[in-house]
């Protein structure tokens, strides 16, 4: 039935750079989409909001013209909608601010397809704000004007005579190729040559760089500093406000390029923590987590007096499959670590015990305080976590039983892909021995590319594995958690 019906198209603005600038409505559309057509300026981590089975189509423009590919995009949107799919056309910034969203809508209307426009946060405002530059300010600029800094081959460029007479802030997008023309034409038609100018590269990201000057010298400065696109050009006295208003570059981790090697789910969370502090996080997951709790018979819980969890993943998978929370009854619960405690408290459960040290062996000892001899204790763990239930049973006179709630699977990457990422990295974070092994395997045991990089380990076990591969350790976390690694980065 569905195949005979037309679908619907959402033209969604993804915001710019910082993926948290995506709107709530944009996120909801992505979660509901059956097909997402996206471009090169979209933060790829936004795609993680999509549901399983979503079709992804990358149609990026590697140049500023893109006439041919724009026609291809228009046709692809229509094609997928006519298949009866909910289509999200995901565009960097805002769809109607030099995003050619209007051309896409014209094609959609032509084919009588239902659509909605979801505005996005445009770089013309957001990027200057992240650089500490207000596009308007009382007594300085009563207006701002946004221009394309590029133009199609068959169109003439701007008439700069009226533009030069504008009192407000001038913002040029996609203008790096024409920077010399823009500045010289504005001066030619009367704009004061000492008017402040800012070039903001890779705005709203941890790689943001701001170059300042005046209309007279900014082109020369940009050449010397090797300024590159994507960049936003801001012209006007508001640029001077940056001296006191800059905030993003003051964040603790700004300018640090950090590789995250965790599994995708936990790695995404860790990346967000880094980015909250202004760092640039690159996620290259060397592990995959495979849920095994669907194989667990929850009816046997009535036979146990306590359950132990040694990771947030174990908690998450256990409660995702639990048929009825009441099967827990009066069972005592123990967890290892602050993050595992945080995860179980999401289910309105307070753990009965949590050891000071982040070790499963300590958890096994801690549970003795609230259990009796011969009590049965279930341990939900992974296939690689240290958990000797047989030894514990003999030593502590309890009946420990291990259940592997999830498997940790190596996810190697092509060597050239890893080395390409490492070229732009300063710090590498390892939160498990498994990630180290998969990482080294991906490099085909050639660790020469790590010599100039700072390797941070989550704790002794991971450090031993790094040393076995003769990888120098820059620092080891005092607290064996992701927060412990963040503390190292801050310092």
Phi, psi and omega per residue, in radians:
X1 nan -0.764 -3.046
X2 -1.100 -0.622 -3.076
X3 -1.122 -0.361 3.138
X4 -1.585 -0.046 -3.140
X5 -1.876 2.581 3.052
X6 -1.308 2.570 3.102
X7 -1.505 -2.694 3.131
X8 -2.434 2.587 -3.112
X9 -2.053 2.314 2.991
X10 -1.938 2.047 3.043
X11 -1.556 1.856 -2.951
X12 -1.962 2.227 3.008
X13 -1.447 2.180 -3.052
X14 -1.561 -0.018 -3.042
X15 1.358 -2.906 -3.050
X16 -2.310 2.322 2.989
X17 1.117 -1.543 -3.140
X18 -1.092 1.996 -2.992
X19 -1.214 -0.261 3.090
X20 -1.306 -0.091 3.071
X21 -1.405 -0.024 3.009
X22 -1.110 2.412 3.133
X23 -1.339 2.798 3.114
X24 -1.091 -0.657 3.130
X25 -1.190 -0.673 3.089
X26 -1.057 -0.752 3.117
X27 -1.083 -0.754 -3.138
X28 -1.086 -0.724 3.123
X29 -1.098 -0.718 3.128
X30 -1.125 -0.687 3.135
X31 -1.134 -0.515 -3.109
X32 -1.615 -0.222 -3.016
X33 -1.142 2.554 3.006
X34 -1.795 -0.339 3.094
X35 -2.540 2.300 3.106
X36 -2.145 2.132 3.095
X37 -1.887 2.018 -2.996
X38 -2.238 2.848 -3.112
X39 -2.007 -3.116 -2.973
X40 -1.288 -0.324 -3.112
X41 -1.568 0.046 3.120
X42 -1.493 2.275 3.039
X43 -1.111 2.038 -3.005
X44 -1.082 -0.375 3.141
X45 -1.190 -0.341 3.068
X46 -1.085 -0.528 -3.114
X47 -1.143 -0.327 3.127
X48 -1.155 -0.269 3.102
X49 -1.316 -0.248 -3.100
X50 -1.229 2.649 3.126
X51 -1.387 2.879 3.115
X52 -1.093 2.471 3.106
X53 1.562 -0.059 3.117
X54 -1.162 2.403 3.098
X55 -1.494 2.214 3.116
X56 -1.895 2.276 3.105
X57 -2.228 2.023 3.120
X58 -1.602 2.112 3.051
X59 -2.325 1.347 -3.101
X60 -1.589 2.711 3.087
X61 -1.873 2.061 -3.108
X62 -1.590 0.076 3.051
X63 -2.409 3.105 -3.053
X64 -1.540 -0.225 3.139
X65 -1.511 -1.191 3.038
X66 1.059 0.458 -3.098
X67 -1.059 -0.784 -3.111
X68 -1.144 -0.815 -3.101
X69 -1.228 -0.500 3.092
X70 -1.103 -0.679 3.076
X71 -1.110 -0.676 3.116
X72 -1.138 -0.699 3.111
X73 -1.088 -0.843 -3.141
X74 -0.963 -0.815 -3.103
X75 -1.181 -0.644 -3.118
X76 -1.191 -0.680 3.089
X77 -1.024 -0.845 -3.139
X78 -1.105 -0.774 -3.127
X79 -0.986 -0.827 -3.089
X80 -1.239 -0.626 3.103
X81 -1.167 -0.666 3.131
X82 -1.230 -0.265 3.030
X83 -1.384 -0.061 3.124
X84 1.596 0.238 -3.063
X85 -1.602 2.682 2.929
X86 -1.449 2.007 -3.021
X87 -1.918 2.300 2.984
X88 -1.930 2.099 3.010
X89 -1.665 1.836 -3.010
X90 -1.708 2.079 -3.012
X91 -2.163 2.484 3.080
X92 -1.104 2.523 3.127
X93 1.195 -2.335 3.112
X94 -1.935 2.438 -3.055
X95 -1.031 -0.531 -3.041
X96 -1.830 0.107 3.057
X97 -1.792 1.549 -3.107
X98 0.930 0.510 -3.138
X99 -1.782 -0.009 -3.141
X100 1.064 0.394 3.085
X101 -1.103 -0.537 3.133
X102 -1.085 -0.665 3.130
X103 -1.154 -0.636 3.120
X104 -1.188 -0.702 3.122
X105 -1.136 -0.682 3.110
X106 -1.007 -0.726 3.141
X107 -1.209 -0.644 3.113
X108 -1.145 -0.784 3.133
X109 -1.110 -0.712 3.139
X110 -0.994 -0.554 -3.120
X111 -1.767 0.220 3.052
X112 0.950 0.806 3.140
X113 -1.829 2.400 3.113
X114 -1.191 2.473 -3.109
X115 -2.658 2.836 2.998
X116 -2.421 2.628 3.065
X117 -1.846 2.238 3.090
X118 -1.979 1.856 -3.100
X119 -1.011 2.647 3.081
X120 -2.170 2.796 3.118
X121 -1.309 2.031 -3.039
X122 -1.389 2.512 3.130
X123 -1.134 -0.369 -3.108
X124 -1.112 -0.409 3.112
X125 -1.930 -0.802 -3.040
X126 -1.144 -0.753 -3.098
X127 -1.119 -0.825 3.041
X128 -1.021 -0.676 3.139
X129 -1.080 -0.730 3.106
X130 -1.159 -0.366 3.085
X131 -1.604 0.034 -3.131
X132 1.381 0.468 -3.124
X133 -2.069 1.971 3.069
X134 -1.410 2.290 -3.110
X135 -1.242 -0.387 2.975
X136 -2.274 2.650 3.098
X137 -2.787 2.360 -3.108
X138 -0.931 2.241 3.102
X139 1.398 -0.058 -3.122
X140 -2.090 -0.919 -3.126
X141 -2.519 2.077 -3.131
X142 -1.594 -0.079 -3.130
X143 -2.694 2.861 2.991
X144 -2.424 2.645 -3.014
X145 -2.324 2.243 -3.071
X146 -1.910 2.256 -3.115
X147 -2.220 2.629 2.946
X148 -1.356 2.382 3.110
X149 -1.621 0.003 3.108
X150 -2.136 2.954 3.119
X151 -2.682 2.587 3.102
X152 -1.102 2.663 -3.058
X153 -1.032 -0.561 -3.066
X154 -1.609 0.115 3.135
X155 -1.990 2.622 3.053
X156 -1.374 2.791 -3.134
X157 -1.447 -3.088 -3.083
X158 -1.100 2.665 2.912
X159 -1.520 1.824 -3.003
X160 -1.395 -0.162 -3.115
X161 -1.086 -0.911 3.104
X162 -1.224 -0.549 -3.132
X163 -1.115 -0.711 -3.109
X164 -1.115 -0.376 -3.104
X165 -1.545 -0.125 3.141
X166 -1.228 2.397 -3.133
X167 -1.485 -0.388 -3.049
X168 -1.362 -3.116 3.114
X169 -1.271 2.380 3.101
X170 -1.834 2.225 3.124
X171 -2.125 2.188 3.124
X172 -2.006 2.208 3.062
X173 -1.782 2.543 3.107
X174 0.990 0.711 -3.020
X175 -1.913 0.120 -3.045
X176 -1.096 -0.640 3.137
X177 -1.162 -0.454 -3.084
X178 -1.956 0.342 -3.077
X179 -0.995 -0.767 -3.111
X180 -1.108 -0.715 3.126
X181 -1.143 -0.786 -3.110
X182 -1.028 -0.886 -3.067
X183 -1.200 -0.758 -3.096
X184 -1.194 -0.645 3.125
X185 -1.194 -0.665 3.114
X186 -1.126 -0.720 3.106
X187 -1.191 -0.699 -3.139
X188 -1.010 -0.646 -3.087
X189 -1.732 0.332 2.922
X190 1.933 -0.050 3.101
X191 -1.233 2.342 -3.111
X192 -1.032 2.265 -3.072
X193 -1.172 -0.269 3.126
X194 -1.622 0.102 3.106
X195 -1.038 2.233 -3.114
X196 -1.109 2.521 3.122
X197 -2.357 2.460 3.030
X198 -2.218 2.372 2.984
X199 -1.928 2.147 -3.080
X200 -2.013 1.867 3.136
X201 -1.499 2.521 3.029
X202 0.758 0.801 -3.067
X203 -1.022 2.576 3.123
X204 1.254 0.123 3.092
X205 -2.004 2.934 3.111
X206 -1.164 -0.149 3.104
X207 -1.753 0.201 -3.120
X208 -1.011 2.410 3.051
X209 -2.412 2.365 -3.105
X210 -2.054 2.206 3.106
X211 -2.056 2.230 -3.100
X212 -2.089 2.737 3.108
X213 -3.080 -2.615 3.085
X214 -2.246 2.983 3.088
X215 -0.967 -0.551 -3.081
X216 -1.248 -0.653 -2.987
X217 -2.136 -0.030 -3.033
X218 -1.108 -0.593 3.131
X219 -1.139 -0.780 3.129
X220 -1.087 -0.747 3.129
X221 -1.118 -0.739 -3.122
X222 -1.125 -0.621 3.088
X223 -1.143 -0.766 -3.140
X224 -1.131 -0.690 -3.112
X225 -1.493 -0.027 -3.140
X226 0.962 0.871 3.115
X227 -1.130 2.457 -3.087
X228 -2.354 2.809 3.038
X229 -1.384 2.775 -0.012
X230 -1.344 2.398 -3.120
X231 -2.578 2.650 3.065
X232 -1.948 2.329 3.136
X233 -1.841 2.166 3.135
X234 -2.039 2.223 -3.093
X235 -2.162 2.151 3.116
X236 2.601 2.932 -3.092
X237 -1.154 -0.306 3.115
X238 -1.092 -0.385 3.124
X239 -1.017 -0.556 -3.127
X240 -1.118 -0.412 -3.124
X241 -1.166 -0.333 -3.128
X242 -1.011 -0.546 -3.099
X243 -0.967 -0.658 -3.129
X244 -1.842 -0.365 -3.014
X245 -1.661 -0.206 -3.048
X246 -1.117 2.353 -3.058
X247 -2.357 -0.616 -3.040
X248 -1.145 -0.760 -3.123
X249 -1.214 -0.219 3.139
X250 -1.492 -0.109 -3.127
X251 -1.142 2.663 -2.954
X252 -1.051 -0.627 -3.072
X253 -1.852 0.197 -3.108
X254 -1.056 2.371 3.114
X255 1.559 -0.172 3.126
X256 -1.564 2.265 3.114
X257 -1.823 1.987 -2.911
X258 -2.153 2.215 3.093
X259 -1.594 2.242 3.094
X260 -1.864 2.224 -3.022
X261 -1.963 0.173 -3.086
X262 -1.259 3.053 3.012
X263 -1.116 2.818 -2.971
X264 -1.030 -0.747 -3.074
X265 -1.171 -0.934 -3.138
X266 -1.252 -0.540 3.109
X267 -1.131 -0.644 3.108
X268 -1.107 -0.748 3.119
X269 -1.114 -0.743 -3.134
X270 -1.135 -0.700 3.095
X271 -1.041 -0.719 -3.133
X272 -1.092 -0.690 3.131
X273 -1.123 -0.679 3.105
X274 -1.146 -0.761 -3.089
X275 -1.246 -0.494 3.051
X276 -1.047 -0.501 -3.114
X277 -1.697 0.201 3.041
X278 1.559 -0.011 -3.138
X279 -1.345 2.858 3.072
X280 -1.832 1.931 -3.080
X281 -1.760 2.269 3.052
X282 -1.944 2.086 3.140
X283 -1.680 2.064 3.057
X284 -2.285 1.619 -3.004
X285 -1.335 2.211 3.119
X286 -1.870 0.186 3.136
X287 -2.395 2.626 2.983
X288 -2.193 2.396 -3.139
X289 -1.810 2.152 -3.109
X290 -1.904 2.015 -3.123
X291 -1.187 2.250 3.123
X292 -2.088 0.020 -3.057
X293 -1.178 -0.294 3.105
X294 -1.158 -0.273 3.120
X295 -1.581 0.009 -3.063
X296 -1.551 2.408 3.108
X297 -1.641 1.751 -3.064
X298 -1.168 -0.283 -3.126
X299 -1.179 -0.366 -3.117
X300 -1.344 -0.144 -3.120
X301 -1.035 -0.442 -3.127
X302 -1.119 -0.277 -3.123
X303 -1.576 -0.109 -3.050
X304 -1.925 2.593 3.110
X305 -1.755 -0.261 -3.123
X306 -2.701 2.657 3.053
X307 -2.241 2.387 3.113
X308 -2.033 2.403 3.074
X309 -2.139 2.264 -3.134
X310 -1.960 0.278 3.079
X311 -2.873 2.711 3.068
X312 -1.078 -0.609 3.137
X313 -1.062 -0.738 3.133
X314 -1.048 -0.743 3.108
X315 -1.107 -0.843 -3.080
X316 -1.014 -0.869 -3.087
X317 -1.222 -0.630 3.125
X318 -1.044 -0.823 -3.072
X319 -1.430 -0.326 3.062
X320 -1.176 -0.504 -3.062
X321 -1.864 -0.060 -3.080
X322 -1.131 2.244 -3.068
X323 -1.326 -0.527 -3.080
X324 -2.777 2.128 -3.076
X325 -1.027 -0.384 -3.094
X326 -1.231 -0.207 3.112
X327 -1.168 -0.283 3.111
X328 -1.279 -0.482 3.104
X329 0.866 -2.199 -3.129
X330 -1.790 0.416 -3.112
X331 -1.139 2.320 3.067
X332 -1.328 2.574 -3.080
X333 -2.264 2.325 3.082
X334 -2.209 2.537 3.138
X335 -2.371 2.776 3.051
X336 -1.917 2.194 2.978
X337 1.537 2.686 -3.096
X338 -1.126 -0.675 -3.102
X339 -1.205 -0.640 3.092
X340 -1.183 -0.701 3.069
X341 -1.062 -0.766 3.135
X342 -1.086 -0.702 -3.118
X343 -1.167 -0.753 -3.086
X344 -1.276 -0.487 3.112
X345 -1.238 -0.299 3.031
X346 -1.091 -0.427 -3.121
X347 -1.734 0.348 3.092
X348 1.075 0.632 3.117
X349 -2.138 2.231 3.087
X350 -1.700 2.146 3.124
X351 -1.150 2.549 -3.137
X352 -1.392 -0.569 3.120
X353 -2.437 2.574 3.046
X354 -2.641 2.023 -3.077
X355 -1.231 2.747 3.128
X356 -1.146 -0.741 3.133
X357 -1.548 2.626 -3.074
X358 -1.545 1.020 -3.088
X359 -2.251 2.396 -3.135
X360 -1.147 -0.591 3.108
X361 -1.070 -0.661 3.103
X362 -1.199 -0.579 3.111
X363 -1.158 -0.694 3.112
X364 -1.076 -0.639 3.101
X365 -1.275 -0.661 -3.082
X366 -1.138 -0.619 -3.081
X367 -1.224 -0.287 3.119
X368 -1.106 -0.470 -3.077
X369 -1.159 -0.445 -3.059
X370 -2.147 0.302 3.071
X371 -2.266 2.919 -3.128
X372 -1.984 2.888 3.088
X373 -0.984 2.463 3.130
X374 1.284 0.012 3.019
X375 -1.111 2.569 3.112
X376 -1.645 2.287 -3.076
X377 -2.212 2.090 -3.140
X378 -1.609 2.358 3.115
X379 -2.041 1.997 3.075
X380 -1.593 2.059 -3.027
X381 -2.537 -3.008 3.114
X382 -1.850 3.026 -3.121
X383 -1.223 -0.280 -3.088
X384 -1.997 -0.057 -3.135
X385 -1.286 2.471 3.106
X386 -1.232 1.981 -3.110
X387 -2.676 1.671 -3.107
X388 -1.690 1.405 -3.069
X389 -1.116 -0.537 3.133
X390 -1.181 -0.832 3.131
X391 -1.107 -0.755 3.135
X392 -1.080 -0.692 -3.131
X393 -1.061 -0.720 3.134
X394 -1.226 -0.766 -3.027
X395 -1.252 -0.698 -2.998
X396 -1.836 0.032 3.109
X397 1.002 0.670 3.021
X398 -2.192 2.937 3.113
X399 -1.900 1.523 3.119
X400 -1.379 2.432 3.111
X401 -2.358 2.108 -3.127
X402 -1.581 2.389 2.977
X403 -2.225 2.200 3.135
X404 -1.394 1.801 -3.085
X405 -1.417 -0.351 3.107
X406 -2.794 2.637 3.085
X407 -1.795 2.505 3.060
X408 -1.828 1.975 -3.023
X409 -1.905 2.355 3.108
X410 -1.127 2.403 3.114
X411 -2.240 1.424 -3.116
X412 -1.237 2.743 -3.138
X413 -2.158 2.725 3.054
X414 -1.017 2.417 -3.077
X415 -0.974 -0.752 -3.089
X416 -1.131 -0.578 3.111
X417 -1.178 -0.731 3.140
X418 -1.151 -0.802 -3.118
X419 -1.123 -0.583 3.103
X420 -1.125 -0.736 3.119
X421 -1.170 -0.704 -3.081
X422 -1.103 -0.403 -3.132
X423 -1.080 -0.473 -3.085
X424 -1.919 0.320 -3.051
X425 -1.943 2.514 3.057
X426 -1.891 -0.674 -3.115
X427 -2.145 2.481 3.005
X428 -2.082 2.278 -3.139
X429 -1.917 2.296 3.083
X430 -2.123 2.177 -3.119
X431 -1.954 0.182 3.060
X432 -2.890 2.718 3.068
X433 -1.143 -0.599 -3.124
X434 -1.070 -0.716 3.126
X435 -1.125 -0.663 3.117
X436 -1.081 -0.835 -3.105
X437 -1.084 -0.753 3.132
X438 -1.168 -0.663 3.117
X439 -1.088 -0.868 -3.124
X440 -1.130 -0.676 3.102
X441 -1.088 -0.682 3.108
X442 -1.091 -0.610 3.126
X443 -1.464 0.092 -3.136
X444 0.982 0.701 3.112
X445 1.117 0.218 3.089
X446 -1.714 1.768 -3.073
X447 -1.738 0.285 -3.112
X448 -1.055 -0.511 -3.112
X449 -1.278 -0.082 -3.116
X450 -1.666 -0.103 -2.991
X451 -0.973 -0.680 -3.085
X452 -1.655 0.064 -3.066
X453 -1.778 2.707 -3.112
X454 -1.773 2.021 -3.083
X455 -1.709 2.234 -3.123
X456 -2.022 2.257 -3.104
X457 -1.885 2.552 -3.128
X458 -1.342 -0.408 -3.100
X459 3.118 -3.101 -3.025
X460 -0.978 -0.755 -3.110
X461 -1.091 -0.814 3.111
X462 -1.139 -0.662 3.136
X463 -1.106 -0.692 3.110
X464 -1.068 -0.723 3.126
X465 -1.125 -0.744 3.097
X466 -1.044 -0.750 -3.133
X467 -1.164 -0.602 3.099
X468 -1.069 -0.519 3.105
X469 -1.643 0.146 3.122
X470 1.041 0.660 3.077
X471 -1.692 2.167 -3.136
X472 -1.200 2.387 -3.128
X473 -1.796 2.127 3.110
X474 -1.256 -0.761 -3.134
X475 -2.834 2.681 3.087
X476 -2.094 2.395 -3.100
X477 -1.107 2.425 3.063
X478 -1.278 -0.793 3.018
X479 -1.694 2.164 -2.989
X480 -1.362 1.064 -3.111
X481 -2.480 2.994 3.056
X482 -1.066 -0.634 3.098
X483 -1.119 -0.571 3.092
X484 -1.114 -0.626 3.091
X485 -1.229 -0.712 3.088
X486 -1.023 -0.692 3.125
X487 -1.052 -0.687 3.106
X488 -1.118 -0.789 -3.125
X489 -1.081 -0.685 3.132
X490 -1.074 -0.645 -3.071
X491 -1.439 nan nan
